[in-house]
Amino acid sequence: MSVSSPKLWALSFYHGTLTKDSFLGNSGKEGNDATPPDNNGTARSVGILQLLKFDHRKLVPILGKQSGRETDKSTLCSEEGFPWFRASVGSNNDEDHSDLLCAQDCDFELLPGCALYVQVEWDPSTTLADAGDHVVAICEVTRIGVWNKNDDETLEEGEIKWNQASDDNTSFFPLNGIDESHALYSGQLRTEGIL
């Protein structure tokens, strides 16, 4: 939504999904009620978006075509050769994230080897837009990261190299460009009959 600071993205969350409930909490309840709880705007919810690579395509039916309420997605991804790893918000810096509404003390289980990782934060004091079968939240991009492999042979052997906003909070330090030939796009999924 914005290219200047703060960088803002509009994210949509389908009603009834574990993702929506985990990120937005009780905000944007089922139906037409899209009013966030009154928490004086002090706590922010944080999440990490993952841009999958073409190699992740066999995970799309696991990640997007079934609910995490009934399925252990971590186990299924591991069985496909993509075991999740644990990453913490603020693990590569000295920031205090005590004001964030994070499950597991701001730890996340993520897929290894993604083309890009985007950390976003949402302020529950902001209004959500009711969009019928989903709700839209305006989120701030707080940092981005790329997968840094430690070993050429094993995908899991690596870590996210995070890129923070600069001290004046106006831009991000430059990262190497994303190799778009390896990023997963919906057109590729349609061609292979996955979507």
C-alpha positions in Angstrom: 0.0 0.0 0.0 2.9 2.4 0.5 6.5 2.7 -0.7 7.5 5.3 1.8 8.1 4.7 5.5 6.3 3.0 7.1 5.9 0.3 4.5 2.3 -0.9 4.7 0.8 -4.0 3.2 -2.9 -4.9 3.1 -3.3 -8.6 4.2 -6.6 -10.5 3.9 -7.5 -13.3 6.3 -10.4 -15.7 5.6 -12.9 -16.2 8.4 -12.7 -19.4 10.2 -9.0 -20.0 9.5 -6.3 -20.7 12.1 -4.1 -18.1 10.5 -6.7 -15.4 11.0 -7.3 -16.4 14.6 -3.6 -16.6 15.4 -2.7 -13.3 13.9 -5.8 -11.2 14.6 -6.9 -12.9 17.8 -10.6 -12.1 18.5 -10.6 -9.3 16.0 -12.7 -9.5 12.9 -15.0 -12.2 14.3 -17.1 -14.4 12.0 -19.8 -12.5 10.1 -19.8 -8.7 9.8 -18.2 -7.7 13.0 -14.7 -6.4 12.1 -14.1 -4.3 15.2 -10.8 -5.0 17.0 -10.8 -5.4 20.8 -10.1 -2.4 22.9 -6.5 -2.9 24.2 -5.5 0.8 24.1 -3.3 0.0 21.0 -0.4 -1.1 23.2 0.2 -4.6 21.9 1.0 -5.4 18.3 0.5 -8.8 16.6 3.5 -10.0 14.5 3.7 -12.6 11.7 6.1 -13.7 9.1 5.0 -14.2 5.5 7.0 -16.6 3.4 7.5 -16.4 -0.4 7.8 -20.0 -1.5 10.2 -21.3 -4.1 9.3 -23.5 -7.0 10.7 -26.5 -5.0 8.0 -25.9 -2.4 5.1 -26.4 -4.9 4.2 -29.9 -3.6 3.5 -28.2 -0.2 0.7 -26.0 -1.6 -2.0 -28.6 -1.0 -0.8 -29.1 2.5 -0.4 -25.4 3.4 -3.3 -23.9 1.6 -6.0 -26.5 0.8 -6.6 -27.9 4.3 -7.0 -26.5 7.8 -4.4 -26.5 10.5 -7.2 -27.2 12.9 -7.5 -30.8 11.6 -4.1 -31.3 10.1 -0.6 -31.3 11.4 1.0 -29.3 8.6 4.5 -29.4 10.2 4.5 -33.2 10.1 3.2 -33.3 6.5 5.7 -30.8 5.3 8.5 -32.7 7.0 7.4 -35.9 5.3 7.8 -34.1 2.0 11.3 -33.1 2.9 10.7 -29.6 4.3 10.9 -29.8 8.1 10.0 -26.6 9.8 12.5 -24.7 11.9 12.1 -22.3 14.8 12.9 -18.6 14.4 12.5 -15.9 16.9 11.4 -12.3 16.4 14.3 -10.0 17.2 16.8 -13.0 17.3 19.4 -11.0 15.2 19.1 -7.7 17.1 18.7 -6.2 20.5 15.1 -4.9 20.0 12.6 -5.3 22.8 9.6 -7.1 21.5 7.7 -7.5 24.8 4.8 -5.5 23.4 4.1 -7.9 20.6 1.2 -10.4 20.8 3.1 -13.5 19.7 2.5 -17.2 20.4 5.4 -19.1 21.9 7.3 -16.0 23.1 7.5 -14.6 19.5 8.9 -17.9 18.1 7.7 -19.0 14.7 7.9 -22.3 12.9 9.0 -21.5 9.3 9.8 -23.4 6.1 13.5 -23.5 5.2 14.7 -22.2 1.9 12.0 -19.6 1.0 12.8 -16.9 -1.5 11.9 -14.2 0.9 10.6 -13.8 4.5 8.6 -10.7 5.4 7.9 -9.8 9.0 4.7 -7.8 9.5 3.1 -6.2 12.5 -0.5 -5.2 13.0 -1.8 -2.8 15.6 -5.1 -4.1 17.0 -6.3 -0.5 17.6 -6.6 0.0 13.8 -9.9 -0.8 12.0 -10.3 -4.0 10.0 -12.1 -3.9 6.7 -14.9 -6.5 6.3 -14.6 -8.0 2.9 -17.4 -10.6 3.1 -15.7 -14.0 3.4 -12.5 -12.4 4.8 -11.2 -9.4 6.7 -8.5 -7.0 5.6 -5.8 -5.7 8.0 -3.3 -3.0 7.3 0.1 -4.2 8.5 3.5 -2.6 8.7 6.5 -4.4 7.2 9.2 -4.3 9.9 11.9 -6.4 8.3 12.7 -8.7 5.5 15.0 -11.6 5.2 16.5 -14.2 2.8 17.5 -17.8 3.4 21.2 -18.1 4.0 22.3 -21.7 3.5 25.1 -23.1 5.6 25.6 -26.2 3.5 25.0 -26.7 -0.2 23.8 -30.2 0.3 21.1 -29.8 3.0 18.3 -27.3 2.7 17.6 -27.3 6.4 21.1 -26.2 7.2 20.8 -22.5 7.2 19.1 -19.5 8.7 17.3 -16.3 7.8 19.5 -13.3 7.1 17.3 -10.5 8.4 17.5 -7.0 7.0 16.1 -4.3 9.3 14.9 -0.8 8.6 17.7 1.7 8.8 18.1 3.9 11.9 16.0 6.7 10.5 13.3 4.1 9.7 13.0 5.3 6.1 14.4 2.4 4.1 15.8 -1.1 4.3 19.4 -2.0 3.7 19.8 -3.4 0.2 19.6 -7.2 -0.1 20.6 -9.2 -3.2 17.7 -9.4 -5.6 15.3 -12.3 -5.5 16.0 -14.9 -8.2 12.5 -14.8 -9.8 13.1 -17.9 -11.8 13.0 -19.9 -8.4 10.1 -18.0 -6.8 6.7 -19.8 -6.9 3.9 -18.1 -8.7 0.3 -19.0 -9.1 0.7 -19.3 -12.9 3.2 -22.2 -12.3 0.8 -23.9 -10.0 -2.1 -23.6 -12.5 0.2 -25.0 -15.3 0.9 -28.1 -13.1 -2.7 -28.5 -12.1 -2.1 -27.7 -8.4 -4.4 -24.8 -8.4 
